[in-house]
Amino acid sequence: MNIVMRLCPRVLMIAVLASGNLVLADDLDTRVATVLKATPLIDGHNDLPWQYHRRVNNHLSQLDLASDLTQIERPTDTDLPRLRRGRVGGLFWSVYIPIEGYGGKPSAVQAVMDQIDLVKRLINHHEDDLELALDASSIRRIHKAGKIASLIGMEGGHSINNSLASLRQLYELGARYMTLTHSKGLLWADSATDTPRHGGLTGFGELVVLEMNRLGMMVDLSHVSVETMRDALRVSRAPVIFSHSSAYAVTQHARNVPDDILALVGKKRGVVMVNYLTSYVSEPMRLYRVALERHQAMLNRDHEPDAAGELMAQWSALHPAPEVTLFDVADHIDHIKAVAGIEAIGLGADFDGMPPGPVGLEDVSTYPALLKELLIRGYSDQDIANIAGENLLRVMTDVEAVAARLRTLETPRDDLLHEIDRMHSAQKTQ
């Protein structure tokens, strides 16, 4: 069955299951709708807040979420009409700030607070459709009321400027996960896409994880190095998440999760929320991007900008990008299921934080298409519920339970980065 036929089951009216049985496309629609009525579909990572920042300086009136944002000059991946069509029940709005310009500076904390304020204003401005969620039970309540549960996730530990006090205050403002690093390493943690300096987490990095456990903030291991993944999984007393990552064995990108880590995540009852970025989910696309960037760098080195641009356009015309589709994303889900189990899978598309997505998964209206593909592959309705939201809700509930216990046993830490890591280094040399 060719790709057009697979992506257009309503046109065909039938789809072929792996077992060889036939199923009406309308039956797939009904099954997905039934699952998503009972279970909120929760996306682990949406970057629309950063689009507000860089496009309109956080002015809500200049980018109306309630309108059709496919019609603007640079369409977004997200708006309320498409969230409704995608049957989205909840999502984490990323309060990302770039490490370039903010890393290691007190202004990082103010910048992330500005983004949290934006998200809260966005929610309040659309109160008939959105509501702030702070825990698993509120997600279910908001979903049952017909609204979209809106959560806050911090992307990058540079947001706390090496301060446990800032971490605590950002939790109080509503942040419910923190990605330990972004694209660059920190003084206390190594990133997947930077030269490692520490071999994972430093002593202070371990304290960050422990304090997140005490607070009830989920530890997010997307973007971190494999060694940081291992250290965090060893140290954390609660399940961890990957808010937007896929499987390294399927696509060998540094941002993806290797099999030994997937197995640990499954064993420790965490969840990997599968990303849609094309070079993360397709090995041919990853290799294409490597070749493109290498050729671009060579042209930039050897030619003036205008000539380099013209030569690059010629190269691109001769070397079209490989097609990436929703089936590539489904392949990652298949692999994670095989290695870590069905209860270790979620969805974290990275809409509005990536180039155009795979064919069939172009924006937030398309989640049901992926779930229908999984049904075609033989996944059960309960499997779909687990992937859509039940797995993440279980992790959140477990994280909240661990925090409730730890808060009776521990007080907030007042440790400082340089004191802890100086002591940690001394212990290593003894």
C-alpha positions, 0 to 999 in steps of 0.5 A: 500500500503506497504512502498516499493510500496509507495517509488517506484512509478516509478516501479509501474507506478501509485500511489493512491491519497487520493481521490482514483483517480489514477495518473501516476508516470510520471505525478507526476514527470512532475508536480514537475519539472514544479513547481521547474522550476518556483519556486526555491526549497530552503533548510533552513539548510545545514551543509556541511561547517562544514564537510569541517572544521572537515574533511579537515580543510577547504581545498576545494581541498580535498573534491571536491563538483563537484564529486560524494561524495557517493564514498568516505570513509565517504560519504556526503549527499551533492554534486553538482551532487545530488543537481542537481538531487534534483532540488535544486534552493537555500540553506542556507549553515550553518556557524556553529561553536560549542559553546563548545570551542567558547562560550563566547570567542572573537575567536568565531567571527573569527571562524564564519568568517573562515566559511563564507570565506569557503562558499564564496570560495566554491561558487567562486570555482564552479561559473558555478553552485553556486552564492552568494545570499543576498536577495529574488530577487537575489535568483529568478535571480540566479535560473532563470539563472540555478544556485543554489542560495547560502545563508549564515546562522549563527547557534547560537548566540554565533557566535557574542560573545555578540556584536551587532557590530559583528552582524552588521559586519557578516551581511555585510559579507553575513549572512542572518539569525542567529539562536539565540541559539544552543545546550546551552543557552547564557547569553541572550537567553535560548536554547531548550536543556539546563537548562533555566536561563532567562525564554526566552530572556533577555533585551540584547536578545531582542535588538539582535532581534531588531537589526536583524530586522533593518539589515534585518537578519532573526531571526531563532528560531530553537534550542531555548526554547519555552519561547525564541520563545514566546519572539522573536515572541513578540519582532520581528517586522518582520516575523521569521523562524525556519530553521530546526525544526518540529512539537512537537505534532507529535514528542515530541522532545524539538527541535520541535515547539509546536502548540501554537507557530505554530499558532503564526508563522502562524498569524505573517506570518513566516515559519517553515522549516521542519527538517528530523532528524529521532528522530525529525520526528518519535516518536518511534525513539525518544523514541528508542534514549532515551532508547539507550542513557539511556542504554549506560550511564548505561553500561559506568557507570558500566563497562570498555569501552571494556565490555560496547561496547560489551554489547551495541552491544548485546543490539542494536542487540536485539533492532533494531531501528524503521524505519523512512521514508519520510512519517513521514516527510510528516506527520509533514507537514500535521500537520503544515498545519492544525495548521499554514496554508500552507503558514507557511511551508518550508524545512530545512533538516539538511543534513550533520549535522545529522545521516542517514536520513529517508528512501526515504530522504537520501540525497539532491537528494531526495527532489522531492520524498517528494514533490511527496508524498505531491501531492499523499496526495492531495496537489496542485501544488501551495501548493508545490510551497509554501512549496518548496520556495515561503513561504520563499521568502515571509518572506525574502521580508517582512524582507527586507521591514521592514529593509528598513523602520527601517533604515530610523528611527533608527541608529545602537545600541551601547548597551553592554550586561552587561549594558542592562541586569543590567538595565533590572534586576533592572527594574524587581525588582522595 
